[in-house]
Amino acid sequence: MPGPRPLAAALVGLSLVGAALAVTAQAAPSTSPAPASSPSPAASPVARQAPNVVFVLTDDLEPSLLKYMPTVRAMQKSGASFSDYVVSDSLCCPSRTSIFTGQYPHTSGVFTNSGDDGGLGAFDKNGLADQTYAVALQKAGYSTGFMGKYLNGYDPKAGDGTPGSNVPQGWDEWDVAGNGYPEFNYTMNENGREVKYGKRPQAYLTDVVSTKGQNFILNASAAGKPFALEIATFAPHAPYTPAPRDAKKYKGLKAPRSKAFNEASMTDKPAWMKDRPKLTKAQVKNLDTVYRKRAQSVRSVDLMLSRLRSTLRATGQLDNTYVVFSSDNGYHLGEHRLPAGKQTAYKTDIVVPLVVTGPGVKHATISRPAQNIDLAPTFVDLAGASALPEADGRSLLPLLKGQRPTDWRAYGLVEHHGPNLDPSDPDYAGKNGANPPSYEAITNNRLTYVEYTDGEREYYDNARDPQQLLNRWQDLSAARRAELKAALHDLQTCRGATDCSTS
């Protein structure tokens, strides 16, 4: 087996990307952005046993967009994909909190994007900053990096101006934007230093963090340390801004038209949505525009993944690195007469891609219920770091390596607080959007059961009715209703990996 290539050789293939960063930002007059630190032309990295992690987390990506992501499809062909991977809440901040900590919302206390039960404020107030996988990996000797989008409410201002100011615990490299949704004209905290980016094409945020990620890999490889890198993109979140080079792609593309699209009958749905009128032609046209822009915007994410993998290959790290791709939640586009959005317990919003390649990962489609609470325990497990004592999730490594644990969970749990009445929230649904009341749900490939706090119930036979067209709650026997209620109660009150895995 050939040894790793010298870093000087690796830089040749990356020269165009590295050069692009030097002209990345159109800065405000008082601020000039600096390029990412240049990798040292050191000797080849030393072989090591501890594997690396490169995790790319997208925002609001539903599975249908994978057809526009050839790098992810190639990862599926060689690695493992999960067909029943469910988020703990179809909303940015609670889902990302679960990813960082391995905790369900009922454990973390983070249920929304703002207010007393949400956002970075609740994350910090509840003492979660030192309970993340980054802290555990850093203590285990890993070089850690985070780039892109953090938690709702994060302000990239440098605070007191000291090195590392406004950088959370656990991260050695920190390059995080505030309002990066438009992909241009944003401010980034780069290791405690505020840098303003403008509107030139080179400032496109996904490309900026792509180059920074490549440099992080090069520098960590040169240092001979295992590393963990998370790049959390704003794409394809609204306003769905593609890279300028992709803005004319897919002319005429339309949103998928499943049987649930502009659903024929809604009489079986709960009160918060059953009286919705059918979508108008103008609304459908807008959904097609939204879908086309989303397809365009994920192209830059896929290119980033390709370049990260190329950097890993050039430094001899690819075979020793777990590359993980996923999303914080899904997205509906016309299903059940709902305009673009999320927050519901329907499969469109809670089932997202999880694709993994890396050492010992078997090529397979894994149907066991997995959740975003499992990512932090998985990263900690593969690094040989100390377990996260408050985590409700468990390591996915046994499944990735082809094992079949007999004590695996039967369902995924979804917990949501609503309705969302904050117009300043980037996920505010607006007047006509999906804005359900609080609910808890259990789900797997076979069924979805939802309990709303207003007393409404939903039950779908996912095996026979994958589009979730018919709510069959009224058809269930009293005994079956009691079983579902008990199963949901066990999960929504569980604490810790053992308790939550067997509930």
Number of C-alpha atoms within 10 A of each C-alpha: 3 5 11 19 16 17 23 16 12 20 20 11 14 17 10 10 18 19 12 16 21 13 16 23 27 19 20 13 7 6 12 14 20 13 18 19 10 12 19 16 15 14 15 18 21 13 14 12 8 17 22 29 23 24 21 21 25 25 23 26 27 24 16 13 18 17 11 17 18 15 20 24 16 10 19 19 15 16 23 24 24 23 20 25 25 30 30 30 33 29 27 24 25 33 29 27 30 29 25 23 29 33 32 35 26 16 20 23 19 33 30 27 26 20 14 14 20 24 22 25 18 23 22 13 14 14 10 19 19 14 20 24 29 29 22 22 26 20 13 16 14 26 26 24 24 24 25 25 25 23 20 22 18 16 18 24 19 20 14 10 12 11 12 20 18 21 21 14 14 23 21 16 20 23 27 26 29 19 20 21 22 18 26 23 21 22 20 28 24 25 19 23 22 22 22 22 26 19 16 15 17 21 25 25 28 27 23 24 24 25 22 25 27 24 24 24 25 25 21 20 26 20 18 15 19 25 25 27 24 19 26 24 28 27 30 28 22 18 15 22 23 26 24 14 11 16 15 12 15 13 9 8 14 16 20 15 11 11 14 19 20 21 18 12 17 20 13 15 19 17 14 13 18 14 12 16 13 18 19 11 9 9 15 20 13 17 21 19 18 22 20 23 24 24 27 26 26 27 24 25 27 19 18 23 26 17 20 22 19 18 23 24 17 22 24 23 24 23 15 20 22 22 24 22 20 23 26 31 29 28 27 25 26 24 23 26 25 23 21 20 25 28 30 24 27 23 22 24 25 31 29 28 25 24 22 24 23 22 17 14 18 19 18 17 16 18 14 20 19 29 29 30 29 24 24 28 31 20 25 22 19 18 22 14 19 15 18 23 12 18 27 26 30 27 21 19 18 13 20 24 16 15 11 11 10 7 10 17 20 16 27 27 29 26 23 25 21 14 15 20 11 14 10 8 14 15 18 19 21 13 7 10 16 23 22 21 16 17 20 21 29 25 26 25 19 14 17 23 25 25 20 16 13 12 8 14 19 20 23 22 20 18 12 10 13 16 20 23 20 18 20 16 18 12 10 11 10 9 9 12 16 12 12 18 16 13 18 24 15 15 24 21 13 19 20 18 21 16 15 23 19 15 20
